[in-house]
């Protein structure tokens, strides 16, 4: 496992600035490690600003669907410490690293995973995880450098989380299985707690 408690990231796609703080707080209170506001959400950088201000400097608050170096800079200015992308662009990774932020580029092939690592990625986001599959992740792990952090995203939910954990994933991104726009914070907290328990259950660990 990495240095974080679980490596589980709450993907708050579609969250608004009005709801962001309550939903992000609920996800972290439920046992997840980080929150990510995708940039295709309503006024996403304002959500990041408010969440950062509310949760303080030590919280892992990120921006997702980050596609360009300019997006990286705007996310950093808003207070993001974690930059997540659906693809691998070395210039995006390099700018993220230059600014001292965590870089989670998305990769769908081992070639993209190696490119992400060469550019300085903190971890590799397997996306879409439902297509790559657990067997695919195991195959990647056999050729990537030892210690590479692999984080499946896309189609990961309560029914599959244990399988990813047993296969040695270093966390997971949790989207619609955790949050849909308009969900109450209490519901998000309950789902986060259930997902964190499933991840931490002894029978799910390698």
N, C-alpha and C positions, 0 to 999 in steps of 0.2 A: 504493500500500500504506500501511497505517497504521504507527504507530511500532513495532509489535511485529514479530517476525521473520516470523511466518506468519499469526497470527490464528486458528490452529487450536485448538479447545477440546475437551478430552477429557471426555465426558459419562459419568461412572462410576455409572450407574443400577444400584442394587442392591448396591453395594459395602458391605462391613461395616467397622466400625472396626478389626477385626483385620487386614483386608487393605488398608485404605485407603492407608496410607503407602507400602507397597511398590508398589501399582498406580499411584498418583499419581506417584511417583518414576520409575517405568518410562515412563509416558506423556511426562513432561517430558524425560527422558533420550533418548527416541526422537525428540525434535524438536518436540513440540507446545508451545504457549505457555502454556496454562492448563488447569486441571482444575476440574470442576464436579461436586459431589455433589448430586443431586436430593433434595429433601426427602421424597420418597416412598420413599427407601431405608431400610434398617434403621439406626436411631439415627444419622441423617445429621449432626446437629450435632456429635456426638462424633467422627465421621470428619473433619469440617472442622477441629475443634480439633486433632486429632492430626496431620493433614496440615500445617496451619499451623505447629505447633510443630516439626515435623521439617524443613520446607522453608524456614522463616525468613520474615522480613517482606517480602522483595522478590518472592516467588513469587506468581503470580496464581492464587489459590485461591478458588473460588466455590461458591455454593449455587444449585441450580436448582429448578424447579417452585415458585418463590416466588410466592405468591398474594395475600398481604395485607401491609399495613405492619408488622403484628406479626411476620410471618415475616421481613421485612427486618431488624428490630431483633434478632431472635434469631440470624439469620445473622451479623450484624455482631458481636454479642457472642461468637460462636464463632470469629471471626477471618476471616470471608469478606471479600474485597475486590471480588468480582464477584457481581452478583445477576442471575439469569437467570429469566425467566418464560415460560410458554407463551402468554400473552395480554398485552394492553395495558390496564393500570389506571394512570391518571395519578397516583393517590395512592401507589401502590407505587413508581413511578418517582421521584416527588417525595421520598419518604422515603429512597430509595436515594441520591439526589443530596444530600439534606440531610446524610447521614452520610458523604459523601465517597467513596462506592463507585461502581464502574462499573455502569451499568444497561443490561441487554440484554433489553428486553421483546419478547415475540413479537407479530408482526403477520401477518395473513393478507390484508390489503387495504391499498391506499395510504392510505385514510382512517385506519386504525389506525396506520400508519407515521407520518403527520403528527401524530397525537395523541401518539405516543410521543416524537417530537422536540420538540413543544411543551412536554412535561412535563420535558424535559431529558435524554432518553436518550443514553447514550454511543454506542450502535449499535442498529440494528434487526435483530432476529432474524426471518428469514423462516421462518415455521412454519405448516404443514408445507411444507418446500421442495419435496418431491416433487409436491405439488399446484400450487404457484405456478409452478414451473419456471423455467428459465433465461430464457426469453422474457419471463415475467412480471417477473423481477428487472430485466431491461433496461428494460422499460416503466416500472417504478417509478423507476429511476434517472434517467429522462428528465424526471421531474417533481419529484422530491424535491430539497431544497437541495444544491448542489454540496458534495462532501466527505462526504455522508452515508455512514456505514459500514453495509454490508449483509452479514449473516452468515447463510447458509442453514443450516437445521437440520431434520433429519427426512428420512431416505432418502438422505443423502449418504454415499457409500462410495468405494472405490478406482476403481470403474467410472465414476463421475460427477464425481469431484473435479476432474479436469482441465478438464472443461467449465465448471464453476462458476468456476474460476480464470481461464480465458480470457475469460469474460463480465465479469470485473472484481469478483467478490466479494472482500470484505475479510477473509475467513477462512471457517471453517465449524465447525459443531458435529458431533463424531463420536461416535456412540453405539454401537450394536451392531456396527458395522463395526470398532470398536476393542476394546470390552470387553463381556463378558457375565459375570454373577456366577459366581465360581469360577474364572475364567481365571487362569492363572499370570502372574506379573509379567513373566517372560521373553517370553511370547507377546505381551503387551501392548506391550512395548518394541519387538519386531520389527514389529508392525503399525503402531505409531506412526511408526517410522522409514520404513516403506514409504509411508505416507500423506504424511509430510512431504516425502519425495523427489518423489512425484508432484506435490505442490503446487508445489514449487520448480523443477521441470523447466522449462528455458527455453521449450520448445515449448508449455507450458501457460499462460504468462503473456501478458497482453494486449499 
